[in-house]
Amino acid sequence: MKDTLAHEASVSKTALMINLGCPKNEVDAEEMLGVLAERGYTICADEDGADVVVVNTCGFIQSAKEEAIEAVLRAVERKRAGRYGRVIVTGCLSQRYGFDLAKELPEVDAFLGAGQMGCIADVADHVLNGEGLIFQVQPQAHHRWLTHVNRVRAGAPWSAYLKISEGCDHTCTFCAIPVMRGRHQSKPLARVIEEARRLCEEGAREINLIAQDSTQYGLDIYQRVMLPELLRRLSEIEEVRWLRLFYCYPSRLTDEVIEAIAGLPKVCAYIDMPLQHSDDELLRRMRRAGNAESYRKLIEKLRTAIPDVALRTTFIVGFPGESIAQFQRLIDFINEIRFDHVGVFEYSAEEGTFAANLANTVSAHEKRQRRNELMKLQQGISLKKNQEWMGRTLTVLIEGCGGPPYLRSAKGNSWRRGRTFRDAPEVDGLTFVRNCDAEPGEMVLVKITGATAYDLIGEPDRRQVKD
Ligand code: SF4
């Protein structure tokens, strides 16, 4: 296969993307596919026969690293078997462990560090020319925004992630992301707007703004936080119906940011704000800004300023030294605040982080138990919160056909599934709509008639479609 793969301009080359990890990686993968397509590569989805296979890896926590290594090994095996041409490894794992992986896996043709989407086509051309190992990983992760964007969308056209910044300036003691993604770097405002317009031209109606810390947007390039301005400018795009904000750092949710969210109708009353814990001592050792009291005040402020706001957060259980009493304080906090959505991670020691050297670790068994306990607690809270919506009418973005799998009567093609402003794609629940014939991507008014811990059930409210 090697000889036949030599790069010839006249021969159509195929590229396959295997993407792992978070929405930020998804955006990177789509950008790389765009760069490859512009260079003339045909993007394929077939498992076999691609000339170039890009494995875009995640290295967030231990389980993600294992999954990424497995994917790279699988690609290498396929290459050995003649089913793939060349293998390029990109993303966080490559940034962090590329040097070691290159020694262990000589069959990989190229390693690219995080944030180097722009050179993927050059690298692909070089590896097809059989120019030997290409190792393009900077010691310090450094993101480079593409001069223009031609993303090849992989997901549903009506809902798109838009990365507004990359990297992180915080120093949370458990987190390796700043090492893998570098310091915080904002995407210039004009570029974000251009990208949003382009996504809308391709059918996007829901724009999900992502970053490591979206509340720091603008500080590095404009010397002030520009998130309110960005939200205003994005709201002016006619086709945009929903703007959804992810990864807000609690101490940076300033009055100005809250006012912008509250005052702009297209910005969903939905805030994703990882808190990680609620015990003051643990938060201090995690090196997080804030404490239980400041979180209480912030949440009260959010709920006053933004009626019906849906709050999503994540917590870490089993951080070194987390005592039973500290864990109990977290349980009490969750019971008191009643978040709409909670994600729980079991702490994993990440090489190179401060916390990895801390003693007094919590056993794997105990971490699993604590996680299960929180998830069960949240299920009960989510059920009650969902039930509070019964009888009310909400706008639902329809995403597909089918009723709830647990309802035996929900057969046939008169059911649709979608999401309300309260539910983000992939991580939150769904709304199932009976007697509905709307097409995916349409927004319809739905009267809520039922609720489970994760989902809402309803029927079309035959009034006008609402923004
Ligand atoms: S704010 Fe988030 S990305 Fe940044 S260091 Fe802390 S946990 Fe990691």
Boltz pocket constraint, residues with backbone or C-beta under 6 A from the ligand:
constraints:
  - pocket:
      binder: B
      contacts: [[A, 168], [A, 169], [A, 170], [A, 171], [A, 172], [A, 175], [A, 176], [A, 177], [A, 178], [A, 212], [A, 213], [A, 249]]
      max_distance: 6.0
